[in-house]
Structure formats: structure tokens, C-alpha cells
């Protein structure tokens, strides 16, 4: 793993952490996928993820700067979380999103509820975008907050956020 920087000598922490039959690939940016071949046991996957966190989280020196990475890992197991590469990748990505939201150096396994939560976020996002696009977003303000000593500066409504009387 170089994360866009020159590798340190011949030592590649990602490659040295995976088995001979495992596959690692960079998806883009700072995201990688590791396919661990021959293991579908949750405990083995959890230990493997912890080894990745320890190996990739070690300080590195790049151009004289010490870089410390924090790692989030999303795990999906075949065939439990998907029976195709695309389904497994989607399940692992949902678990990764959950791990990133819960903090660094975190491992999360896919659970079906992650999919429902994502669909709900997508629904809310679409509804919000549609409301803004169609000038139908209504924001109610808390007058006691606005009139208190802790009021926010410039709390006038914007074009996308109107008080009920502004319509």
C-alpha cells in the first residue's frame, strides 16, 4: 500500500499482512478491498481485520514526515452476506460506512439493518433535495434561542430556508 506516496523500501504493510492466496486491490483514494480466500468464519475474519489495523496503523515516515493512519474495516462473509462479488462488495461497503461513523480503528460486520438504514438516508436525502429544488423547504426557528444571549449571528432566513410567515 502506498496511498499515493512512495513505498518504504520493500516493506508494504498491506501485502505483508495478507496470505499467499488472498487478494488486495485499491478501489481509489484511501479505500482498499482485501479478499481473504478460504475463510468464512467470523472469528477468523475479525482476527484478520485486527491484524490489518495493527499493520496499517503503524507510523510511517514519508519525506521526513511521520504519518499515522487510522483504519476502518467493513467485513462481509460469503455466502452469508452475498453470493456474488458485487453483493459482497456492497455488503462490505455498508459495514465500512458504519465503521467509519463509529470511530477510527474500528471493525464492523455487515448486518441487514445497515441496508435499511442506508435506504432511509437515501430517501431523506432525496426528499430534502426535492424540497430545496422546488422551494418547498420550511425551517421553523426557536424564538427563545434566537432572542437569547447565545443566539446565532445572522439568523435571517435564506432563500432555501424560510420562516412560516415568509411564504
Rosetta blueprint (number, residue, H / E / L):
1 X L
2 X L
3 X L
4 X L
5 X L
6 X L
7 X L
8 X E
9 X L
10 X L
11 X E
12 X L
13 X H
14 X H
15 X H
16 X H
17 X H
18 X L
19 X L
20 X L
21 X L
22 X L
23 X E
24 X E
25 X E
26 X E
27 X E
28 X E
29 X L
30 X L
31 X E
32 X E
33 X E
34 X E
35 X E
36 X L
37 X L
38 X L
39 X L
40 X L
41 X L
42 X H
43 X H
44 X H
45 X H
46 X H
47 X H
48 X H
49 X H
50 X H
51 X H
52 X H
53 X H
54 X H
55 X H
56 X H
57 X L
58 X L
59 X L
60 X E
61 X E
62 X E
63 X L
64 X L
65 X E
66 X E
67 X E
68 X L
69 X L
70 X L
71 X L
72 X E
73 X E
74 X E
75 X E
76 X L
77 X L
78 X L
79 X L
80 X L
81 X L
82 X L
83 X L
84 X L
85 X H
86 X H
87 X H
88 X H
89 X H
90 X H
91 X H
92 X H
93 X H
94 X H
95 X H
96 X H
97 X H
98 X H
99 X H
100 X H
101 X H
102 X H
103 X L
104 X L
105 X L
106 X E
107 X E
108 X E
109 X E
110 X L
111 X L
112 X H
113 X H
114 X H
115 X H
116 X H
117 X H
118 X H
119 X H
120 X H
121 X H
122 X H
123 X H
124 X H
125 X H
126 X H
127 X H
128 X H
129 X H
130 X H
131 X H
132 X H
133 X H
134 X L
135 X L
136 X L
137 X L
138 X E
139 X L
140 X L
141 X L
142 X L
143 X H
144 X H
145 X H
146 X H
147 X L
148 X L
149 X L
150 X L
151 X L
152 X L
153 X L
154 X L
155 X L
156 X L
157 X L
158 X L
159 X L
160 X L
161 X L
162 X E
163 X L
164 X H
165 X H
166 X H
167 X L
